[in-house]
């Protein structure tokens, strides 16, 4: 099971028109095909249609269709999407653009579909947000996150995510990558963060419902999270192995692919530290003991007073972290000593969306196998 990106660079629901919906269209083959053909009545003077299929969490598929490509004939248009759908109950609709402005919305209907591992998020800002391949398993999502590939000067790079099953039947996320040499892109720029997500990442990927993951949740009400992990890797690359969480102003999680981005803080824990790169401009603390290990604390208040990172003084390729201990340390330190460094506090009412593990990649070639990743909530 593979998903690849190479030589090229999501979000919640698109904003719909406030104009009244017109009569619903019919979709053919909904119960017997993962790729049904959708039909809807054509809209006068429409220059573009946007076909949207989504689940209850707002994840799904979307396609922009020029009117000429929508197969409109005798008052009826039709189209299908290339990807197989995911989930049991899905909804669909069609938005239109008329004379460059939002036009009427065709309210579609609901249908059932077999679960697919190819679920992609729809994006509310397709002009700036690309949909990256993702693979789902259990309560996790593997994301081929190439968020800064645009900083590459060459298009010869590649990155592929994969799911494999070991002899015991456990699913093992893996990825391979080739981000060329230090001179092929911005020397100080992270190019990508292939990762495994537990929870709700920026509103674009929800690995499982809150009833399963316990997320999103406010800091003041967080249950206990323990993160068990083991990884192996090959190659020579300037990279880290980092576990991180984003915190949001509310538990209605949104991110950079939305009209309003309510990210409030980012906290990273580097369990694998690269040779040359540091996570911030300032090492504010050194030798801090958290969860029985020693860490250095990095910040970059001149660039981002809502960011903090911990680096392990000894790499951890096989271990367990009490995640709340890092959250609580950050909350307390940013409200006290961090003020003197120009940091803003991590507030108890902020909402943690997900716990993610991945490799930030600067340059080089290699493979990564996440032989164990288990987030335990209680």
C-alpha positions in Angstrom: 0.0 0.0 0.0 1.9 3.0 -1.3 1.3 6.7 -1.7 4.0 8.8 -3.4 4.9 12.4 -4.1 7.7 13.7 -6.3 8.8 16.9 -7.8 5.7 18.8 -6.7 4.4 20.4 -3.7 -5.3 20.0 3.4 -8.4 21.6 5.1 -12.0 21.5 6.1 -15.1 22.2 4.2 -15.2 24.8 1.4 -17.2 27.9 2.2 -20.6 27.4 0.5 -22.7 30.0 -1.1 -25.5 31.8 0.8 -27.7 31.6 -2.2 -30.6 29.1 -2.0 -30.0 25.6 -3.2 -31.6 24.4 -6.4 -33.2 21.0 -6.8 -31.2 18.0 -5.9 -29.5 15.9 -8.5 -29.4 12.2 -8.7 -26.3 10.1 -8.3 -26.1 6.8 -10.1 -24.4 3.6 -8.9 -24.1 4.9 -5.3 -24.4 1.5 -3.5 -22.5 -0.7 -5.8 -19.5 1.4 -6.8 -16.7 3.2 -5.0 -16.6 5.6 -7.9 -20.2 6.6 -8.6 -21.2 8.9 -11.3 -22.9 12.0 -10.0 -25.5 13.9 -11.9 -27.0 17.3 -11.2 -29.1 19.9 -13.1 -27.0 22.4 -15.0 -26.9 26.0 -13.8 -27.3 28.9 -16.2 -24.1 30.8 -17.0 -22.0 28.6 -14.6 -18.3 28.7 -15.5 -17.2 26.2 -13.0 -18.5 23.5 -10.7 -17.0 22.0 -7.6 -18.1 18.5 -6.7 -17.7 17.7 -3.0 -18.0 14.4 -1.2 -17.5 14.3 2.5 -18.0 12.3 5.7 -19.6 13.5 8.9 -16.2 14.8 10.1 -15.8 17.0 7.0 -13.1 14.8 5.4 -13.6 13.8 1.8 -12.9 14.6 -1.8 -13.4 17.6 -4.0 -12.8 18.3 -7.7 -13.0 21.6 -9.6 -14.6 21.2 -13.0 -14.8 23.7 -15.8 -18.3 23.8 -17.2 -17.0 22.2 -20.5 -15.6 19.3 -18.5 -18.8 18.7 -16.5 -20.4 16.7 -19.3 -23.5 19.0 -19.3 -26.1 18.0 -21.9 -29.8 18.7 -22.1 -29.9 20.5 -18.7 -28.0 17.8 -16.8 -24.3 17.6 -15.8 -22.3 14.6 -14.6 -18.9 13.7 -13.2 -17.1 11.2 -11.0 -14.0 11.5 -8.9 -10.9 9.4 -9.4 -10.4 8.3 -5.8 -12.3 5.6 -4.1 -14.4 6.8 -1.2 -14.0 6.1 2.5 -16.5 5.6 5.3 -20.0 4.3 5.6 -22.2 7.4 5.2 -21.1 10.1 2.9 -22.8 13.3 1.6 -22.3 15.1 -1.6 -23.1 18.5 -3.1 -22.1 20.7 -6.0 -21.1 24.3 -5.7 -21.1 26.6 -8.7 -19.3 29.8 -9.9 -21.2 32.2 -12.0 -19.5 35.2 -13.6 -16.6 34.7 -11.2 -18.8 34.8 -8.1 -20.3 32.0 -5.9 -23.5 30.7 -7.5 -26.2 28.3 -6.5 -25.4 25.1 -4.6 -26.8 21.7 -5.7 -27.7 19.8 -2.5 -27.0 16.2 -3.3 -27.7 13.4 -0.9 -26.2 10.5 1.1 -24.8 7.2 0.2 -22.9 4.3 1.7 -19.5 3.1 0.6 -16.9 0.6 1.6 -14.0 1.9 3.7 -11.0 2.9 1.7 -7.5 3.8 2.8 -7.3 6.5 0.2 -9.3 9.2 2.0 -8.0 12.7 1.2 -9.2 15.9 2.8 -11.0 18.5 0.8 -9.4 22.0 1.0 -11.2 25.2 1.6 -8.3 27.2 0.0 -7.3 25.1 -3.0 -5.3 28.1 -4.3 -2.7 27.6 -1.6 -3.3 24.1 -0.2 -2.5 20.9 -1.9 -4.0 17.5 -1.0 -1.2 15.1 0.1 -1.6 11.3 -0.1 -2.6 9.7 3.2 -3.1 6.1 4.4 -5.4 5.1 7.4 -4.9 2.2 9.8 -6.5 1.4 13.1 -6.7 4.8 14.9 -3.9 6.5 13.0 -3.3 8.2 9.7 0.0 8.2 7.8 0.5 11.5 5.9 3.0 12.2 3.1 3.5 15.7 4.3 5.6 17.6 1.8 4.7 21.0 3.2 7.8 22.9 2.1 8.8 21.1 -1.1 8.5 24.4 -2.9 11.9 25.4 -1.4 13.6 22.8 -3.6 15.5 24.1 -6.6 15.4 20.7 -8.3 12.3 18.6 -9.0 14.2 15.3 -8.8 13.2 14.7 -5.2 10.8 12.0 -4.1 9.0 10.8 -1.0 6.8 7.7 -0.6 4.7 6.5 2.4 3.8 2.8 2.9 2.0 0.5 5.2 3.3 -3.1 5.7 2.2 -5.9 8.0 4.8 -7.8 10.1 4.7 -11.5 10.9 2.6 -10.9 14.0 0.0 -9.0 11.9 0.9 -5.5 13.2 0.7 -2.6 10.7 4.1 -0.9 10.2 4.2 2.6 8.7 7.2 3.3 6.6 8.5 6.0 4.3 11.4 6.5 1.9 12.7 9.8 0.7 15.4 11.5 -1.4 15.7 15.2 -0.8 19.0 15.4 -2.7 21.9 17.4 -1.4 22.2 20.4 0.8 22.7 22.7 -2.2 19.5 21.6 -3.9 17.2 23.6 -1.7 17.2 26.1 1.1 20.0 25.0 3.5 18.1 25.9 6.6 14.6 24.9 5.3 12.8 21.8 6.4 11.4 20.3 3.2 8.9 17.8 4.6 7.5 16.0 7.6 6.2 12.5 6.7 4.3 11.5 9.8 1.8 9.4 11.6 -1.2 11.3 13.1 -3.2 10.4 16.2 -6.2 12.8 16.6 -7.2 15.8 14.6 -4.4 17.5 12.7 -5.2 21.2 11.8 -8.7 20.2 10.8 -7.5 18.4 7.7 -7.0 14.9 8.9 -8.9 13.1 11.7 -7.4 9.7 12.4 -10.3 8.5 14.5 -13.3 10.0 16.5 -12.7 11.7 19.8 -14.5 8.8 21.5 -11.5 6.7 20.4 -8.5 9.1 20.7 -9.7 11.5 23.4 -8.8 14.4 21.1 -9.3 17.3 20.6 -9.4 18.4 24.2 -8.5 21.5 26.3 -5.2 21.4 28.3 -7.1 21.8 31.5 -9.2 18.7 30.7 -6.6 16.4 29.1 -6.7 12.8 29.9 -3.4 11.0 30.4 -1.5 10.3 27.2 1.5 7.9 27.0 3.3 7.5 23.7 5.2 4.3 23.0 7.5 4.2 19.9 10.3 2.3 18.3 11.8 3.2 15.0 14.6 2.0 12.7 16.1 3.9 9.7 18.7 3.7 7.0 20.6 6.3 4.9 22.5 9.5 5.5 20.3 12.6 5.9 20.0 15.7 7.9 16.8 14.9 9.7 15.2 14.7 13.1 12.6 12.3 14.6 10.1 14.5 16.3 6.8 14.1 18.2 4.6 17.2 18.2 1.3 18.7 19.0 -0.5 21.8 17.8 -2.7 23.7 20.3 -5.7 25.7 19.1 -7.7 28.6 20.5 -10.8 26.4 20.5 -11.6 22.7 20.0 -13.2 23.6 16.6 -9.9 22.8 15.0 -8.8 24.9 12.0 -5.5 25.5 10.3 -3.6 27.2 7.4 -5.9 25.6 4.8 -8.9 27.4 6.3 -10.1 31.0 6.0 -9.5 31.4 9.7 -6.4 29.6 11.3 -6.9 29.1 15.0 -3.5 27.6 15.8 -2.2 29.1 19.1 0.9 27.0 19.9 3.2 24.4 18.6 5.2 22.0 20.9 7.8 19.6 19.5 9.9 16.9 21.2 12.9 15.7 19.2 13.7 12.2 20.2 16.2 11.9 17.3 18.4 15.0 17.0 20.2 15.9 13.7 23.9 16.6 13.4 23.7 20.2 12.4 20.2 21.7 12.8 18.6 23.0 16.0 14.9 23.6 16.5 15.2 27.2 17.5 17.4 30.3 17.7 17.8 30.2 21.5 18.5 27.4 23.9 16.6 28.7 26.9 17.2 25.8 29.2 19.6 22.9 29.3 19.5 19.6 31.3 15.9 19.9 32.2 14.5 16.6 33.6 11.1 15.7 32.3 9.7 12.2 32.4 13.0 10.7 33.7 15.2 12.1 30.9 17.3 15.2 30.3 16.2 17.7 27.7 17.4 21.0 26.2 14.6 23.6 25.6 14.7 25.7 22.4 12.6 28.7 21.5 12.7 31.4 18.8 10.7 34.3 20.3 11.8 36.8 17.7 10.2 34.7 14.9 7.4 32.9 16.8 6.6 33.4 20.5 4.1 30.5 20.3 6.7 27.8 19.6 8.8 25.6 21.9 10.9 22.5 21.3 12.7 19.9 23.4 15.7 18.0 22.3 16.8 14.8 24.0 20.4 14.9 25.3 20.6 11.3 24.2 18.7 10.0 21.2 15.7 7.7 21.9 15.0 5.1 19.2 12.9 2.9 21.5 11.0 4.4 24.4 7.9 5.8 26.0 6.9 9.4 26.9 4.3 10.7 29.2 3.1 13.4 26.9 1.2 15.4 29.5 4.5 16.0 31.3 5.8 18.1 28.4 2.5 19.9 28.0 2.4 20.8 31.7 6.1 21.8 31.8 5.5 24.1 28.8 2.3 25.6 30.4 4.1 26.4 33.6 7.4 27.6 32.1 5.8 29.9 29.5 3.7 31.5 32.2 6.7 32.2 34.4 10.4 32.1 33.2 9.4 32.1 29.5 7.9 35.6 29.8 11.5 37.0 30.3 12.5 35.4 27.0 9.6 37.1 25.2 7.4 34.0 25.1 3.6 34.0 25.2 2.0 31.6 27.7 0.5 28.3 26.7 -3.0 28.8 28.2 -5.0 26.1 29.9 -8.0 26.8 27.7 -6.1 26.0 24.5 -7.1 22.8 22.8 -4.7 20.0 21.8 -5.6 18.6 18.4 -3.3 15.6 17.8 -0.1 13.8 18.8 2.1 13.3 15.7 5.4 11.5 15.1 7.5 12.0 12.0 10.8 13.0 10.5 11.6 16.6 9.6 13.8 16.4 6.5 16.4 19.0 5.4 18.3 17.0 2.8 19.6 13.5 2.1 18.2 10.1 1.2 17.0 7.3 3.5 14.2 5.1 4.8 12.2 5.2 8.1 10.2 2.4 9.7 7.9 3.2 12.6 8.1 -0.3 14.1 5.9 0.7 17.1 3.7 3.6 17.7 1.0 3.3 20.3 -0.7 6.3 21.9 -2.4 5.2 25.1 -5.1 7.3 26.6 -6.6 7.0 30.1 
